[in-house]
Amino acid sequence: MKKIILLLSFLTLGTLDLFAKDYLFIFSGDKSVNAIDRADIDSIKFTSNQTVLSIYKDNEVIASYPLSKIDSLTFGSIDVNEVMIIYSESGIVITNPFANKGINISVNGDDVTVNSKLSNISVDYILSGTTSSGSLKLYSIYKYQLTLNGVNMTNNDGPAINLQSSKMCTLVLSEGTTNILADGATYASSSEDQKATLFSEGQIIFIGDGTLNISSISKHAIASDDYISLKGGNINVSSAGKDAIHVNDYFTMSDGILQLTPSGDGIDSEGHIDISGGSITFTSSVANVKAISADSTINVCGGIINLTLKGNAAKGLKGKQDMTLSGGTFTINTSGAAILEASGSGYDPSYCTAIKCNHSIYINGGTFTITATGTGGKGISADNNIEITNGSITISTSGGGAIYTNTSGKTDAYNATCLTSDGNIVIIDGTIALSSSGAGGKGVSSDGIFTLGSSSTSPTLSITTTGSEISLGNTSYSSPKALKADGDIKFVGGTTLISSADDGIKSETNVYVNGGNIVVSKSYEAIEAPFIYINGGITDITATNDAINATKGLVSGGTEQNDGSCLYVTGGILIASCTNGDAIDSNGDILITGGLTIANGPSNGIEEAVDFNGIFNMNGGIFIGAGSNSNMTKPMSNSSTQPNMFISSSSLISSSTFLNIQINSTDVITFKPKYGGYKFLISSPDMTKGASYKIYTGGSYSTSINTGGYYTGGTYTPGNLKKSGTLSLSSTVNTINL
């Protein structure tokens, strides 16, 4: 009776207050608070023998509360769109202004269930407080907002937050707050989805400047059966039994911070992924995981991405459809090794790869720093094409390779590669620096066509390989080539800098140099292909075996059989230097119609400036070749249309000594052989049949331009006159002994 009198007194004294405030708050013994809009209250009565407090509107009861469960009443104002849920170990306090308007909230222990039937109001559910055995489950037929305002929630038998609404949830991380969500090892059985510590049937949009620390023992940390969009907040996934973030539709990120250390993937989307800003850090030691993975496309145009993968066969970025990377800063470190997966009659290697795409990769900008130290590690790999139109890319691989049995049952080898594609590789612009130091490691490997530059762009490509070959017995299975393609290799523009422990540039079909600058400072063979076309640009290459090797690979060394290969020079500058082999070697023909070609062979031994198995036709341009005193050295072919000289010196013309040739008393060739020489092949358009010639050695040259030992633009002061005479009237080949 005392409680009734107190309530009556309260209501009587509070009548004026009631009409001055917006809501009547009813505090229950279970810590819940029901808020009733003043506009909905006509009267308040005691019913059922004064054991129930009933609230009326239009002579109808809109709410009833047993007096035994009422702690107190008060009047006040609140934001009409806010529902507040405060967790504590002693109970839960709920403020629900929609208790009689379509939002029903029930409490079972520390588990709160919200069921909203509102169809036109976006409600903000604000969570705060701490519970070690609680949860939130929410149903809503309309979009809503969920604000984490310093909540610390652990649910030992299910998701901490389970959003069973297919509508959009705007999840706010309140500024200055740290929010913690965790689950248990085993979820209670349910007919509803519960895939993660934070799970939603609908879309989740993260905003705010607060922090969310989230973990899962056996499930995903965050999952949505729709999409997730991150526009703010600092989200830390310290552990997850599966993925840190998993979405069925797609994932977008424009701002915010993600720090992910799950046992599964970092971000796994069954649709596409778009990243335009923010920061992502992923660290894992687990095999076969992916830091950022999409079943559809991946598009990155901004943000900071730092990935560390220590697990075998792990992937940094992994897309099943096209991948477009046009901005952002990428730092990817991998140390996992390749895994041999049983397939066919042997095995199929799965590599630890920084960026992997099952289709094509398009890089239009951004800064990439990739380091791979594991066996067989890959930098950027595509099952189709790779196209780079801009950006700064630095890739370093140091892991070795290994011999294995491939799917056909044959002995094979795998190796680390910086840039690899099953299709074409096109580099239009940008700065690319590649280095590979492991056994058999390669800079660029394309199963299709490789193209560098365009008529209007000037990319820079730098490749260094320093590893050894991978061999078994006397059979080599993988060599550390710098640039390799099964299809054509085309240089259109730009700068290429190569230092290789094996081949510098190798194509199984054709190499075209149409423009740009190519420098191969170190190689075993600098350029190798069945057909090599020098049409423009500047090509300055050095090798220990052959600087130019035109071969179909059908003729063993030391034989003179013509295999049909050919070197074509129509323009540009070619400087080919070799210390222990042939400067230019063609197992077929050589055809020169223009440009400047300089061949610096060794000064001793049996190797030559030029070695050819077919014909050597000099039909235009300038050619200068210097080599040893080998009796294998041959003059140019009689079928040449431009007169030429085959000069043999009884003594070495050293690398510091000029060889000068005058035609009709005019300087035509002034040359210093890089390694010295005894035998020289020389031709110039200024040489004509029947013209007089003089050959000098020594002397000096002033105010000159030095192009690979060929001096122009200055004045030659003669040294010793070694020979004079007249070029043949009947033949283009002139054999001259000094």
C-alpha positions, 0 to 999 in steps of 0.5 A, spaced: 500 500 500 505 504 501 508 503 494 501 505 491 501 511 495 508 513 493 506 512 486 500 516 487 503 522 490 509 522 484 503 522 479 500 528 482 506 532 484 509 530 477 503 532 473 505 539 471 512 536 469 509 530 465 506 536 460 513 539 461 517 533 459 517 529 452 517 522 456 515 518 462 520 513 464 518 507 467 524 503 471 523 496 472 527 491 476 530 487 471 534 494 469 530 495 463 527 502 462 521 503 458 520 510 455 513 512 453 511 519 449 507 524 452 503 525 446 501 518 447 498 518 454 491 520 456 491 518 463 494 513 468 490 508 472 491 503 477 487 496 475 487 489 477 486 491 485 491 496 484 496 491 482 497 494 475 499 501 473 496 502 466 497 507 461 491 509 457 490 513 450 483 514 447 480 510 453 484 504 451 490 501 455 497 502 451 501 499 456 501 495 463 506 494 468 505 490 474 507 494 480 511 489 483 516 490 477 516 497 477 522 500 481 521 508 479 518 513 475 521 519 472 519 524 466 525 527 462 527 528 454 531 524 450 532 523 442 526 520 439 530 516 435 535 513 440 534 506 444 540 505 449 542 499 452 547 499 457 550 492 459 553 491 466 555 485 470 549 487 475 544 487 470 542 491 463 539 498 463 534 499 457 531 505 454 526 504 449 522 510 447 518 505 442 516 500 447 509 502 444 510 504 437 513 497 434 520 496 438 520 490 443 526 489 447 526 482 451 532 480 456 534 473 458 540 474 463 545 478 459 542 476 452 538 482 449 533 481 443 531 487 439 525 486 434 523 492 431 517 493 426 518 500 425 517 501 417 519 509 416 524 511 422 531 509 422 533 508 430 539 509 433 541 503 438 546 505 442 550 500 446 555 501 452 557 497 458 560 491 460 558 483 460 562 477 460 556 473 458 551 477 454 549 479 447 545 483 442 540 480 437 537 485 433 531 484 428 528 490 424 524 491 417 527 498 416 534 500 416 537 502 422 544 505 426 548 501 431 552 505 435 558 502 439 559 507 445 564 503 449 561 496 450 565 490 452 561 484 450 563 477 450 558 471 448 561 464 450 555 461 446 554 465 440 555 471 436 556 478 441 552 481 436 547 478 431 544 482 426 538 478 423 536 484 419 537 484 411 536 492 412 542 496 412 546 497 418 550 504 419 555 502 425 558 507 429 564 507 433 563 513 437 569 518 437 574 516 443 571 510 445 574 503 445 569 497 444 571 490 445 567 484 442 568 476 443 565 470 442 566 463 445 569 456 442 562 453 441 556 456 438 549 454 441 545 450 435 540 455 432 536 455 425 539 462 424 545 464 421 551 466 426 557 466 422 561 471 426 562 475 432 559 480 429 554 478 424 549 481 419 544 478 414 544 485 411 549 491 409 554 494 414 557 501 413 562 502 419 563 510 420 566 514 426 573 515 429 572 510 435 576 503 436 573 496 435 577 490 438 574 484 436 576 476 436 573 470 434 575 463 436 572 458 431 568 463 426 569 469 422 570 476 426 566 480 422 561 477 417 555 480 412 551 476 408 550 482 404 556 487 403 560 491 408 563 498 407 568 501 411 568 509 411 571 510 418 573 507 425 579 503 427 578 496 427 583 491 430 582 483 429 586 480 434 584 473 432 579 469 428 578 462 427 576 463 420 576 470 416 577 477 419 572 480 415 567 475 410 562 478 405 557 475 401 556 481 396 562 486 396 567 490 400 568 497 400 573 501 404 574 509 403 577 510 410 579 507 417 584 503 419 584 495 419 589 491 423 588 484 422 591 477 424 586 472 423 587 464 422 584 465 415 583 470 410 584 477 412 578 480 407 574 475 403 569 477 399 564 473 394 563 479 390 568 484 388 573 489 393 574 496 392 579 500 396 580 508 395 583 510 402 584 508 409 589 503 412 590 495 412 595 491 415 595 484 415 599 479 418 599 471 418 603 465 419 598 460 416 599 456 409 594 458 404 591 464 406 589 470 403 590 477 406 585 480 401 581 476 396 575 476 392 571 472 387 570 477 383 574 484 381 579 487 386 580 495 385 584 499 389 585 507 387 588 509 394 590 507 401 595 504 405 596 496 404 601 493 409 601 485 408 606 480 411 605 473 409 609 467 412 605 461 411 607 457 405 603 458 398 599 464 402 597 470 397 597 478 399 592 480 394 588 474 390 583 476 385 579 471 381 577 476 376 580 482 373 584 486 378 585 494 377 591 497 381 591 505 380 593 508 386 595 507 394 601 505 397 603 497 397 608 494 402 608 486 401 613 482 405 612 474 403 617 468 406 612 462 405 615 457 400 611 453 395 607 447 396 607 441 391 600 439 390 598 432 387 596 433 380 596 428 374 602 424 374 606 428 379 605 435 382 603 442 381 606 447 385 602 453 389 607 459 390 607 464 396 605 470 391 604 478 393 599 479 388 596 474 384 590 474 379 586 468 376 585 473 370 588 480 368 592 485 372 592 492 370 596 497 374 595 504 373 599 508 379 601 507 386 607 505 389 609 497 390 614 495 394 614 487 394 619 482 398 619 475 397 624 470 401 621 464 400 622 458 395 619 459 389 616 466 391 612 470 386 612 478 386 606 479 381 603 473 378 597 473 373 593 467 369 592 472 363 595 479 362 599 484 366 598 491 363 602 497 367 601 504 365 604 507 371 606 507 378 612 505 381 614 498 382 620 495 386 620 487 387 625 483 390 625 475 390 631 471 394 628 465 395 631 459 391 627 454 386 627 446 386 626 440 382 620 436 382 616 432 378 610 435 374 603 433 372 606 430 366 610 425 370 617 429 367 622 432 371 622 439 372 623 445 376 620 451 379 623 458 381 622 465 384 620 470 379 618 478 380 613 479 374 610 473 371 604 472 366 601 466 363 599 471 358 602 478 355 606 483 359 605 490 357 609 496 360 607 502 357 609 507 363 612 507 370 618 505 374 619 498 375 625 495 379 626 487 379 631 483 382 632 476 384 638 472 387 635 465 388 637 459 384 633 460 377 630 466 379 627 470 374 625 478 373 620 477 368 617 471 365 611 471 360 608 466 356 605 471 351 608 477 348 612 482 352 612 490 350 615 495 353 614 503 352 610 506 346 611 512 342 609 517 347 611 514 354 618 512 357 618 507 362 624 505 366 625 497 367 631 495 371 632 487 372 638 484 376 638 476 377 644 473 381 642 466 382 645 460 380 642 455 375 638 449 377 640 443 375 640 435 376 647 432 373 648 435 366 641 437 365 639 445 367 632 445 368 632 453 370 636 459 369 636 466 372 634 469 366 632 477 367 627 477 361 624 471 358 618 470 354 615 465 350 612 470 345 615 476 342 619 481 346 618 488 343 621 494 345 618 501 343 620 506 348 623 507 355 629 505 358 631 498 360 637 496 364 639 489 365 644 485 369 643 478 369 647 471 371 644 468 365 640 470 359 639 478 359 633 478 354 630 471 351 624 470 346 622 463 343 620 467 337 622 474 336 625 480 339 624 487 336 627 493 338 624 499 335 626 504 340 628 506 347 635 505 350 637 498 352 643 497 357 645 489 358 651 491 363 652 483 365 649 477 362 651 470 359 647 471 353 644 478 352 639 477 347 637 471 344 631 469 340 630 465 333 629 472 330 632 479 332 630 485 329 634 492 331 630 497 328 631 503 332 633 505 339 640 504 342 642 497 344 648 497 348 649 489 351 655 485 354 655 478 355 660 473 357 658 468 351 654 471 346 651 478 346 647 477 340 645 470 339 640 468 333 638 461 334 632 456 334 636 452 339 636 446 334 644 447 332 649 445 337 655 449 339 661 449 334 657 446 328 656 451 322 649 448 320 644 454 318 637 453 322 634 458 319 634 464 324 636 471 323 639 478 325 636 484 322 638 491 323 635 496 319 636 502 324 638 505 331 644 503 334 647 496 336 653 495 341 654 488 342 660 486 346 663 479 349 669 478 353 669 470 352 664 468 346 662 471 340 659 479 340 654 477 334 652 469 333 647 467 328 646 460 327 642 462 321 643 469 317 645 476 318 642 482 314 643 489 315 640 495 311 641 501 316 643 503 323 650 503 326 652 496 329 658 495 333 661 488 335 666 488 340 669 480 340 674 478 345 681 479 342 684 472 343 681 465 343 677 462 338 671 466 338 669 472 334 666 479 333 661 475 328 659 468 327 654 466 322 652 459 319 648 462 313 649 469 310 652 475 312 649 481 307 651 488 308 646 492 304 646 499 308 648 502 315 655 502 318 658 496 321 664 495 325 666 489 328 673 487 332 675 480 334 681 475 335 686 472 330 681 466 330 682 463 323 674 461 324 673 469 322 669 470 316 668 476 311 661 478 310 658 475 304 659 476 297 651 477 296 652 484 300 650 490 296 654 495 300 662 494 300 666 492 306 672 490 309 675 484 312 681 487 315 687 482 318 692 485 323 699 481 324 699 485 331 694 487 336 690 493 335 689 495 343 683 498 346 687 505 347 689 505 339 685 508 334 683 504 327 682 510 322 679 508 315 679 514 310 675 513 303 677 518 298 681 522 303 675 523 307 675 520 314 669 514 314 671 510 320 675 512 327 674 506 332 677 504 338 676 496 339 673 495 346 678 489 348 683 490 342 683 486 336 686 483 330 681 482 325 676 487 323 669 487 319 668 494 317 662 497 312 660 504 311 655 507 306 661 512 304 665 506 301 664 505 294 667 500 289 673 503 286 674 508 291 681 509 294 682 508 301 687 509 307 688 505 313 691 508 319 693 506 326 694 510 332 693 518 332 688 522 336 681 525 335 679 531 338 672 534 340 669 528 339 662 524 340 664 517 342 659 511 341 661 505 343 668 506 341 666 509 334 668 517 334 665 522 330 664 530 330 671 531 331 678 531 327 682 525 327 690 527 327 693 521 323 698 516 326 701 510 322 699 509 315 698 501 315 695 500 308 692 504 302 689 502 296 683 501 292 676 498 293 674 492 288 670 494 282 667 487 282 666 485 289 663 488 295 668 484 299 675 487 300 680 482 304 686 487 307 692 484 311 696 490 315 
